[in-house]
Amino acid sequence: MADDRITQRLAPKDQTLQEAYDLPANFLEIDVVNPETHGIGNKRYTDYEVRLKTNLPIFRVQECSVRRRYSDFEWLRAELEKESKIIVPPLPGKALKRLLPFRGDDGIF
């Protein structure tokens, strides 16, 4: 039988309200924002801005951003599932904008 210590929960630590709502000692925030669609017809693609904000000393900068395409997120998800025990939620559908009746807009309707 499997060792019960592996699935045993940690005992909660008593916290003050200040500790519970204060900024964490170390944090890593990643936001995916600002989708932009480029190209025309079947050459259209959407990329997204990925913003990182942290105070972890392992990073050279505390804030940075890059733009990545949907296929980059597909690759990252596959790598995370392959190399770890992390359960990664499914990505949102890629073809949502193709289903909209207004193909000439920027996703605003």
N, CA, C and O atoms as a MOPAC input file, in Angstrom:
PM7 MOZYME 1SCF
protein

 N      0.84100 1    -1.18300 1     0.00000 1
 C      0.00000 1     0.00000 1     0.00000 1
 C      0.88500 1     1.24500 1     0.00000 1
 O      1.98700 1     1.22000 1     0.54900 1
 N      0.41800 1     2.32100 1    -0.60400 1
 C      1.18700 1     3.55800 1    -0.71700 1
 C      1.37500 1     4.19500 1     0.65600 1
 O      0.56400 1     4.01400 1     1.56400 1
 N      2.44500 1     4.92900 1     0.77800 1
 C      2.76900 1     5.61600 1     2.02100 1
 C      1.77500 1     6.75900 1     2.24000 1
 O      1.64500 1     7.62400 1     1.37300 1
 N      1.06400 1     6.78500 1     3.38500 1
 C      0.05400 1     7.80600 1     3.66600 1
 C      0.66000 1     9.19400 1     3.84700 1
 O     -0.04500 1    10.19500 1     3.71600 1
 N      1.95700 1     9.26700 1     4.14600 1
 C      2.58300 1    10.57300 1     4.33600 1
 C      2.63400 1    11.37600 1     3.03600 1
 O      2.68800 1    12.60500 1     3.07700 1
 N      2.61700 1    10.70900 1     1.89800 1
 C      2.70000 1    11.40300 1     0.61000 1
 C      1.46400 1    12.26100 1     0.38500 1
 O      1.57500 1    13.36800 1    -0.14200 1
 N      0.30300 1    11.78200 1     0.76900 1
 C     -0.93500 1    12.52200 1     0.54500 1
 C     -1.43600 1    13.24600 1     1.78700 1
 O     -2.52300 1    13.82200 1     1.76200 1
 N     -0.68400 1    13.23000 1     2.85000 1
 C     -1.09900 1    13.87900 1     4.08600 1
 C     -1.03300 1    15.40000 1     3.93000 1
 O     -0.04900 1    15.93300 1     3.41600 1
 N     -2.07300 1    16.08700 1     4.37000 1
 C     -2.10400 1    17.54800 1     4.28800 1
 C     -1.23900 1    18.16400 1     5.37700 1
 O     -1.09200 1    17.61600 1     6.47000 1
 N     -0.66700 1    19.32800 1     5.04500 1
 C      0.10400 1    20.07000 1     6.02500 1
 C     -0.84500 1    20.74000 1     7.00700 1
 O     -1.94700 1    21.14200 1     6.63500 1
 N     -0.42500 1    20.85900 1     8.24400 1
 C     -1.23600 1    21.54800 1     9.24800 1
 C     -1.25800 1    23.03600 1     8.92500 1
 O     -0.21000 1    23.60800 1     8.62800 1
 N     -2.43400 1    23.68500 1     8.97400 1
 C     -2.49000 1    25.11600 1     8.66300 1
 C     -1.74700 1    25.93600 1     9.70700 1
 O     -1.73600 1    25.60000 1    10.89200 1
 N     -1.12900 1    27.01400 1     9.24900 1
 C     -0.38500 1    27.91400 1    10.12600 1
 C     -1.31600 1    29.04000 1    10.55600 1
 O     -2.00900 1    29.61500 1     9.71600 1
 N     -1.34700 1    29.36300 1    11.83400 1
 C     -2.15100 1    30.48300 1    12.30500 1
 C     -1.58100 1    31.78000 1    11.73600 1
 O     -0.37200 1    32.00900 1    11.77400 1
 N     -2.47700 1    32.63300 1    11.20300 1
 C     -2.06500 1    33.89700 1    10.60400 1
 C     -2.88600 1    35.03500 1    11.17400 1
 O     -4.05100 1    34.87500 1    11.53800 1
 N     -2.24200 1    36.18700 1    11.24000 1
 C     -2.98900 1    37.39200 1    11.56400 1
 C     -3.64600 1    37.88300 1    10.27600 1
 O     -3.28100 1    37.43500 1     9.18900 1
 N     -4.60900 1    38.79700 1    10.38500 1
 C     -5.22200 1    39.37100 1     9.19600 1
 C     -4.18500 1    40.08700 1     8.34300 1
 O     -4.23900 1    40.02700 1     7.11500 1
 N     -3.24800 1    40.76000 1     8.98500 1
 C     -2.19000 1    41.46100 1     8.24800 1
 C     -1.37900 1    40.47400 1     7.41200 1
 O     -1.09600 1    40.74200 1     6.24500 1
 N     -1.00500 1    39.34300 1     7.99300 1
 C     -0.23800 1    38.32900 1     7.25900 1
 C     -1.05700 1    37.71700 1     6.12200 1
 O     -0.52400 1    37.44300 1     5.04600 1
 N     -2.33500 1    37.50600 1     6.36100 1
 C     -3.17700 1    36.87200 1     5.35300 1
 C     -3.39100 1    37.75500 1     4.13200 1
 O     -3.49300 1    37.24600 1     3.01700 1
 N     -3.45900 1    39.07200 1     4.32300 1
 C     -3.76800 1    39.97600 1     3.21100 1
 C     -2.58300 1    40.81700 1     2.76100 1
 O     -2.72900 1    41.63200 1     1.85000 1
 N     -1.45200 1    40.65000 1     3.35200 1
 C     -0.25300 1    41.37600 1     2.97200 1
 C      0.36500 1    40.74600 1     1.72500 1
 O      0.03900 1    39.61100 1     1.37600 1
 N      1.25100 1    41.47500 1     1.05400 1
 C      1.96800 1    40.89400 1    -0.07200 1
 C      2.78200 1    39.70200 1     0.39600 1
 O      3.35600 1    39.74500 1     1.48400 1
 N      2.84700 1    38.64200 1    -0.39100 1
 C      3.65800 1    37.49100 1     0.01400 1
 C      5.13900 1    37.83700 1     0.00100 1
 O      5.56600 1    38.75000 1    -0.70600 1
 N      5.91400 1    37.10400 1     0.78400 1
 C      7.35200 1    37.34700 1     0.84600 1
 C      7.97200 1    37.15200 1    -0.53800 1
 O      8.81100 1    37.95000 1    -0.95800 1
 N      7.57800 1    36.12900 1    -1.22900 1
 C      8.03900 1    35.87100 1    -2.59200 1
 C      6.82300 1    35.64300 1    -3.46600 1
 O      5.88200 1    34.95700 1    -3.06800 1
 N      6.84200 1    36.22500 1    -4.67000 1
 C      5.70900 1    36.01900 1    -5.55500 1
 C      6.17800 1    35.96600 1    -7.00400 1
 O      7.22800 1    36.49700 1    -7.36500 1
 N      5.37400 1    35.31500 1    -7.80600 1
 C      5.58300 1    35.22400 1    -9.24700 1
 C      4.20800 1    35.30900 1    -9.89000 1
 O      3.40300 1    34.38500 1    -9.76600 1
 N      3.93500 1    36.41700 1   -10.57900 1
 C      2.65200 1    36.62100 1   -11.24300 1
 C      2.86700 1    36.53900 1   -12.74900 1
 O      3.78900 1    37.16000 1   -13.27800 1
 N      2.03100 1    35.78500 1   -13.43700 1
 C      2.08200 1    35.69400 1   -14.89100 1
 C      0.68200 1    35.95600 1   -15.41200 1
 O     -0.26600 1    35.26500 1   -15.04100 1
 N      0.55500 1    36.95700 1   -16.27400 1
 C     -0.72300 1    37.31200 1   -16.88100 1
 C     -0.61100 1    37.17500 1   -18.39200 1
 O      0.41200 1    37.52600 1   -18.98000 1
 N     -1.65900 1    36.66700 1   -19.01400 1
 C     -1.74200 1    36.59200 1   -20.47200 1
 C     -2.84100 1    37.56600 1   -20.87800 1
 O     -4.01000 1    37.36700 1   -20.54500 1
 N     -2.46200 1    38.62800 1   -21.60400 1
 C     -3.38500 1    39.72200 1   -21.91200 1
 C     -3.17400 1    40.22500 1   -23.33800 1
 O     -2.28300 1    39.75900 1   -24.04900 1
 N     -3.99400 1    41.16700 1   -23.73700 1
 C     -3.86900 1    41.90400 1   -24.98900 1
 C     -3.70300 1    41.03800 1   -26.23900 1
 O     -2.66200 1    41.10500 1   -26.89400 1
 N     -4.69300 1    40.23700 1   -26.57800 1
 C     -4.58400 1    39.47100 1   -27.82400 1
 C     -4.61600 1    40.41800 1   -29.02600 1
 O     -5.38600 1    41.37900 1   -29.05200 1
 N     -3.77700 1    40.13600 1   -30.01200 1
 C     -3.75500 1    40.91200 1   -31.25600 1
 C     -3.79200 1    39.94700 1   -32.42900 1
 O     -3.00800 1    39.00000 1   -32.49600 1
 N     -4.72000 1    40.19900 1   -33.36000 1
 C     -4.85000 1    39.35900 1   -34.54600 1
 C     -4.14700 1    40.04000 1   -35.71000 1
 O     -4.30900 1    41.24000 1   -35.92600 1
 N     -3.36500 1    39.26800 1   -36.45900 1
 C     -2.58300 1    39.77300 1   -37.58500 1
 C     -2.93400 1    38.96400 1   -38.83300 1
 O     -3.38900 1    37.82500 1   -38.73200 1
 N     -2.72400 1    39.55300 1   -40.00200 1
 C     -2.89400 1    38.83200 1   -41.25300 1
 C     -4.31300 1    38.88100 1   -41.78100 1
 O     -5.20000 1    39.49100 1   -41.18600 1
 N     -4.50600 1    38.21100 1   -42.93100 1
 C     -5.79200 1    38.19700 1   -43.62000 1
 C     -6.12900 1    36.76100 1   -44.02000 1
 O     -5.24900 1    35.98200 1   -44.38500 1
 N     -7.42300 1    36.42500 1   -43.94300 1
 C     -7.89100 1    35.11200 1   -44.40500 1
 C     -7.25500 1    33.96200 1   -43.65500 1
 O     -7.18700 1    33.96400 1   -42.42600 1
 N     -6.77700 1    32.95000 1   -44.43200 1
 C     -6.19000 1    31.77700 1   -43.76900 1
 C     -4.76900 1    32.04300 1   -43.26000 1
 O     -4.14400 1    31.14800 1   -42.69000 1
 N     -4.25700 1    33.24500 1   -43.45500 1
 C     -2.93700 1    33.63800 1   -42.92200 1
 C     -3.07600 1    34.40000 1   -41.60600 1
 O     -2.09900 1    34.95100 1   -41.10000 1
 N     -4.30400 1    34.43100 1   -41.04600 1
 C     -4.53000 1    35.12600 1   -39.77000 1
 C     -3.96900 1    34.32400 1   -38.61200 1
 O     -4.01800 1    33.09400 1   -38.60300 1
 N     -3.44400 1    35.03400 1   -37.65000 1
 C     -3.02000 1    34.40400 1   -36.39500 1
 C     -3.15600 1    35.43000 1   -35.28100 1
 O     -3.16400 1    36.63500 1   -35.53100 1
 N     -3.26200 1    34.95400 1   -34.07400 1
 C     -3.38500 1    35.81700 1   -32.89900 1
 C     -2.20500 1    35.56300 1   -31.99000 1
 O     -1.83100 1    34.41700 1   -31.74100 1
 N     -1.61600 1    36.64800 1   -31.49300 1
 C     -0.59600 1    36.48500 1   -30.46700 1
 C     -1.05900 1    37.20300 1   -29.20300 1
 O     -1.98200 1    38.01700 1   -29.23700 1
 N     -0.41000 1    36.89200 1   -28.10000 1
 C     -0.82600 1    37.36200 1   -26.77500 1
 C      0.37900 1    37.91600 1   -26.03900 1
 O      1.49800 1    37.43500 1   -26.21300 1
 N      0.15000 1    38.92000 1   -25.22200 1
 C      1.21100 1    39.46800 1   -24.38300 1
 C      1.27000 1    38.65600 1   -23.08700 1
 O      0.25400 1    38.47400 1   -22.41700 1
 N      2.44500 1    38.17700 1   -22.74300 1
 C      2.66300 1    37.44300 1   -21.49600 1
 C      3.48400 1    38.35800 1   -20.58700 1
 O      4.62500 1    38.69900 1   -20.89800 1
 N      2.89200 1    38.74400 1   -19.47200 1
 C      3.56700 1    39.64400 1   -18.51600 1
 C      4.00000 1    38.86200 1   -17.28400 1
 O      3.24300 1    38.05600 1   -16.74200 1
 N      5.21600 1    39.11100 1   -16.85800 1
 C      5.75300 1    38.47400 1   -15.66300 1
 C      6.13100 1    39.55300 1   -14.66100 1
 O      6.73000 1    40.56700 1   -15.01900 1
 N      5.77700 1    39.32500 1   -13.41200 1
 C      6.12500 1    40.24700 1   -12.32900 1
 C      6.52500 1    39.40000 1   -11.13800 1
 O      5.79100 1    38.48800 1   -10.75700 1
 N      7.68400 1    39.68500 1   -10.53700 1
 C      8.17700 1    38.86200 1    -9.43400 1
 C      9.12600 1    39.65400 1    -8.54700 1
 O      9.62400 1    40.71400 1    -8.92500 1
 N      9.35900 1    39.12200 1    -7.37800 1
 C     10.42500 1    39.63100 1    -6.52800 1
 C     11.42200 1    38.51500 1    -6.18800 1
 O     12.25300 1    38.66900 1    -5.29300 1
 N     11.33100 1    37.40200 1    -6.90600 1
 C     12.24300 1    36.28100 1    -6.67500 1
 C     13.64700 1    36.65000 1    -7.15700 1
 O     13.79800 1    37.14700 1    -8.27300 1
 N     14.66200 1    36.42100 1    -6.34800 1
 C     16.02200 1    36.83700 1    -6.71300 1
 C     16.63200 1    36.06200 1    -7.88200 1
 O     17.63100 1    36.50400 1    -8.44900 1
 N     16.06200 1    34.93100 1    -8.25100 1
 C     16.60900 1    34.14900 1    -9.36000 1
 C     16.41600 1    34.85400 1   -10.70900 1
 O     17.14300 1    34.57300 1   -11.66200 1
 N     15.43300 1    35.77500 1   -10.79600 1
 C     15.18000 1    36.51500 1   -12.02400 1
 C     16.01500 1    37.78800 1   -12.05500 1
 O     16.14000 1    38.48500 1   -11.04800 1
 N     16.58800 1    38.08700 1   -13.22600 1
 C     17.41700 1    39.28900 1   -13.37000 1
 C     16.59400 1    40.56300 1   -13.34400 1
 O     17.07100 1    41.59200 1   -12.86600 1
 N     15.36600 1    40.51900 1   -13.84700 1
 C     14.48600 1    41.69300 1   -13.84700 1
 C     13.22000 1    41.35900 1   -13.07000 1
 O     12.82900 1    40.19600 1   -12.97000 1
 N     12.59000 1    42.37800 1   -12.52900 1
 C     11.37900 1    42.14000 1   -11.74400 1
 C     10.11900 1    42.15100 1   -12.59200 1
 O      9.10700 1    41.56700 1   -12.20600 1
 N     10.17000 1    42.81100 1   -13.75000 1
 C      9.02100 1    42.84800 1   -14.64800 1
 C      9.49600 1    42.70600 1   -16.08600 1
 O     10.50900 1    43.28900 1   -16.47400 1
 N      8.76400 1    41.93200 1   -16.87100 1
 C      9.05500 1    41.82600 1   -18.29600 1
 C      7.81100 1    41.34600 1   -19.02400 1
 O      6.86900 1    40.85100 1   -18.40500 1
 N      7.81400 1    41.49700 1   -20.34300 1
 C      6.70100 1    40.99400 1   -21.14500 1
 C      7.20700 1    40.57500 1   -22.51400 1
 O      8.17300 1    41.13200 1   -23.03500 1
 N      6.53800 1    39.58300 1   -23.08600 1
 C      6.83400 1    39.08700 1   -24.43000 1
 C      5.50100 1    38.78400 1   -25.11200 1
 O      4.46900 1    38.67300 1   -24.44900 1
 N      5.52800 1    38.65300 1   -26.43200 1
 C      4.33400 1    38.25300 1   -27.17800 1
 C      4.54300 1    36.83700 1   -27.66400 1
 O      5.61400 1    36.50000 1   -28.16900 1
 N      3.50200 1    35.98600 1   -27.51000 1
 C      3.58400 1    34.58400 1   -27.91000 1
 C      2.30800 1    34.18500 1   -28.65000 1
 O      1.22700 1    34.71600 1   -28.39600 1
 N      2.46600 1    33.23700 1   -29.56800 1
 C      1.34600 1    32.71700 1   -30.34400 1
 C      0.70700 1    31.53400 1   -29.62500 1
 O      1.28300 1    30.97000 1   -28.69400 1
 N     -0.48700 1    31.17100 1   -30.07000 1
 C     -1.23800 1    30.06500 1   -29.47100 1
 C     -0.42100 1    28.78200 1   -29.49200 1
 O     -0.44200 1    28.02000 1   -28.52500 1
 N      0.29400 1    28.53500 1   -30.57400 1
 C      1.09300 1    27.30600 1   -30.68400 1
 C      2.16600 1    27.22900 1   -29.60300 1
 O      2.54400 1    26.13300 1   -29.19000 1
 N      2.66100 1    28.37200 1   -29.14100 1
 C      3.63700 1    28.37200 1   -28.04300 1
 C      3.00400 1    27.86700 1   -26.74900 1
 O      3.64600 1    27.16000 1   -25.97200 1
 N      1.73700 1    28.23300 1   -26.51900 1
 C      1.03100 1    27.76000 1   -25.33100 1
 C      0.72900 1    26.25900 1   -25.43500 1
 O      0.77500 1    25.54100 1   -24.43600 1
 N      0.42100 1    25.79400 1   -26.64900 1
 C      0.20600 1    24.35500 1   -26.84500 1
 C      1.47600 1    23.57600 1   -26.51700 1
 O      1.42200 1    22.53600 1   -25.86000 1
 N      2.61700 1    24.08200 1   -26.97700 1
 C      3.90200 1    23.42800 1   -26.69900 1
 C      4.18100 1    23.41600 1   -25.19700 1
 O      4.55300 1    22.38300 1   -24.64100 1
 N      4.00000 1    24.56800 1   -24.53700 1
 C      4.26500 1    24.66300 1   -23.09800 1
 C      3.38600 1    23.69600 1   -22.31500 1
 O      3.86300 1    23.02200 1   -21.40200 1
 N      2.12000 1    23.62800 1   -22.66200 1
 C      1.20500 1    22.71500 1   -21.96900 1
 C      1.65500 1    21.26400 1   -22.12000 1
 O      1.65600 1    20.50500 1   -21.15200 1
 N      2.03700 1    20.88300 1   -23.34000 1
 C      2.50000 1    19.51200 1   -23.58000 1
 C      3.76600 1    19.21200 1   -22.77900 1
 O      3.89800 1    18.12000 1   -22.22600 1
 N      4.69300 1    20.15700 1   -22.70900 1
 C      5.93600 1    19.95700 1   -21.94900 1
 C      5.66000 1    19.84200 1   -20.45100 1
 O      6.25300 1    18.99800 1   -19.78000 1
 N      4.77500 1    20.67500 1   -19.92200 1
 C      4.45100 1    20.61700 1   -18.49400 1
 C      3.81800 1    19.28300 1   -18.13200 1
 O      4.13100 1    18.70200 1   -17.09300 1
 N      2.93300 1    18.80200 1   -18.98500 1
 C      2.29400 1    17.51700 1   -18.70600 1
 C      3.27100 1    16.36400 1   -18.83700 1
 O      3.16800 1    15.38000 1   -18.10500 1
 N      4.20600 1    16.47000 1   -19.74700 1
 C      5.16000 1    15.38700 1   -19.99200 1
 C      6.20200 1    15.28000 1   -18.87700 1
 O      6.56000 1    14.17500 1   -18.46900 1
 N      6.68600 1    16.40900 1   -18.38800 1
 C      7.81500 1    16.42100 1   -17.46600 1
 C      7.43400 1    16.57700 1   -15.99900 1
 O      8.31700 1    16.63600 1   -15.14400 1
 N      6.15100 1    16.64300 1   -15.69000 1
 C      5.78200 1    16.86100 1   -14.29300 1
 C      4.46600 1    16.16400 1   -13.97800 1
 O      3.81000 1    15.59200 1   -14.84900 1
 N      4.11600 1    16.23100 1   -12.74100 1
 C      2.84700 1    15.66900 1   -12.28000 1
 C      1.76200 1    16.74200 1   -12.21300 1
 O      0.68800 1    16.50800 1   -11.65900 1
 N      2.03900 1    17.91100 1   -12.77300 1
 C      1.08900 1    19.01100 1   -12.73800 1
 C     -0.05900 1    18.72600 1   -13.69800 1
 O      0.15300 1    18.30500 1   -14.83400 1
 N     -1.27200 1    18.96300 1   -13.22400 1
 C     -2.44100 1    18.85000 1   -14.10000 1
 C     -2.67900 1    20.23600 1   -14.67800 1
 O     -2.98900 1    21.17600 1   -13.94600 1
 N     -2.53600 1    20.35900 1   -15.97600 1
 C     -2.68100 1    21.64100 1   -16.65000 1
 C     -4.06300 1    21.69900 1   -17.28200 1
 O     -4.42400 1    20.81200 1   -18.05600 1
 N     -4.84400 1    22.73100 1   -16.96400 1
 C     -6.18900 1    22.80600 1   -17.55900 1
 C     -6.09900 1    22.97400 1   -19.07500 1
 O     -5.09100 1    23.46200 1   -19.58800 1
 N     -7.14300 1    22.57500 1   -19.78800 1
 C     -7.11200 1    22.71100 1   -21.24800 1
 C     -7.06300 1    24.17600 1   -21.66500 1
 O     -7.56400 1    25.05100 1   -20.95800 1
 N     -6.46000 1    24.43200 1   -22.81000 1
 C     -6.41700 1    25.78100 1   -23.36200 1
 C     -7.77400 1    26.14300 1   -23.93400 1
 O     -8.51900 1    25.26300 1   -24.36600 1
 N     -8.10800 1    27.43700 1   -23.94200 1
 C     -9.34400 1    27.83300 1   -24.60800 1
 C     -9.25200 1    27.51000 1   -26.09800 1
 O     -8.15200 1    27.39100 1   -26.63800 1
 N    -10.37600 1    27.37200 1   -26.75100 1
 C    -10.38600 1    27.03100 1   -28.16500 1
 C     -9.66100 1    28.03900 1   -29.03300 1
 O     -9.71700 1    29.24200 1   -28.77800 1
 N     -8.99400 1    27.55900 1   -30.03900 1
 C     -8.20700 1    28.40600 1   -30.93500 1
 C     -9.07400 1    29.11900 1   -31.96000 1
 O     -8.75100 1    30.24000 1   -32.35500 1
 N    -10.16000 1    28.50800 1   -32.40000 1
 C    -10.91600 1    29.01400 1   -33.53500 1
 C    -12.11100 1    29.87000 1   -33.14800 1
 O    -13.02100 1    30.01800 1   -33.96300 1
 N    -12.15800 1    30.43700 1   -31.96300 1
 C    -13.32100 1    31.21000 1   -31.52900 1
 C    -13.61800 1    32.36100 1   -32.48600 1
 O    -14.77300 1    32.56200 1   -32.86100 1
 N    -12.60200 1    33.11700 1   -32.88500 1
 C    -12.84400 1    34.27200 1   -33.75200 1
 C    -13.34100 1    33.84700 1   -35.12400 1
 O    -14.07600 1    34.60200 1   -35.76100 1
 N    -12.97200 1    32.67500 1   -35.59900 1
 C    -13.44700 1    32.20700 1   -36.89900 1
 C    -14.94300 1    31.91000 1   -36.86500 1
 O    -15.60000 1    31.90900 1   -37.90600 1
 N    -15.48700 1    31.65700 1   -35.67000 1
 C    -16.90600 1    31.35500 1   -35.53800 1
 C    -17.76200 1    32.61800 1   -35.48300 1
 O    -18.97900 1    32.54900 1   -35.65200 1
 N    -17.12900 1    33.77400 1   -35.24600 1
 C    -17.88200 1    35.01800 1   -35.15900 1
 C    -18.32400 1    35.46400 1   -36.54900 1
 O    -17.60000 1    35.26400 1   -37.52400 1
 N    -19.50600 1    36.06400 1   -36.64500 1
 C    -19.99000 1    36.48800 1   -37.95900 1
 C    -19.23800 1    37.69500 1   -38.52200 1
 O    -19.25100 1    37.90300 1   -39.73500 1
 N    -18.58600 1    38.49200 1   -37.68100 1
 C    -17.90300 1    39.70700 1   -38.12000 1
 C    -16.41800 1    39.44100 1   -38.28600 1
 O    -15.65000 1    39.64200 1   -37.34600 1
 N    -16.00800 1    39.00300 1   -39.43500 1
 C    -14.59700 1    38.62600 1   -39.65500 1
 C    -13.68200 1    39.83400 1   -39.78500 1
 O    -12.47500 1    39.69600 1   -39.58800 1
 N    -14.19900 1    40.99800 1   -40.10500 1
 C    -13.33600 1    42.16400 1   -40.29900 1
 C    -13.06200 1    42.93900 1   -39.02400 1
 O    -12.27600 1    43.88600 1   -39.04200 1
 N    -13.68600 1    42.56300 1   -37.92000 1
 C    -13.50200 1    43.33200 1   -36.69500 1
 C    -12.30200 1    42.84400 1   -35.90500 1
 O    -11.63200 1    41.88800 1   -36.29300 1
 N    -12.04000 1    43.51400 1   -34.78900 1
 C    -10.92400 1    43.13400 1   -33.91500 1
 C    -11.41200 1    42.33200 1   -32.71900 1
 O    -10.77000 1    42.34600 1   -31.66800 1
 N    -12.52600 1    41.63900 1   -32.85600 1
 C    -13.06000 1    40.86300 1   -31.75100 1
 C    -14.02000 1    41.64900 1   -30.88800 1
 O    -14.51100 1    41.13000 1   -29.88600 1
 N    -14.30300 1    42.89700 1   -31.25500 1
 C    -15.23200 1    43.73100 1   -30.49200 1
 C    -16.55500 1    43.73800 1   -31.24400 1
 O    -16.60400 1    44.09200 1   -32.42300 1
 N    -17.61900 1    43.35200 1   -30.56800 1
 C    -18.92200 1    43.34600 1   -31.22600 1
 C    -20.00300 1    43.73900 1   -30.25800 1
 O    -21.17600 1    43.79200 1   -30.63000 1

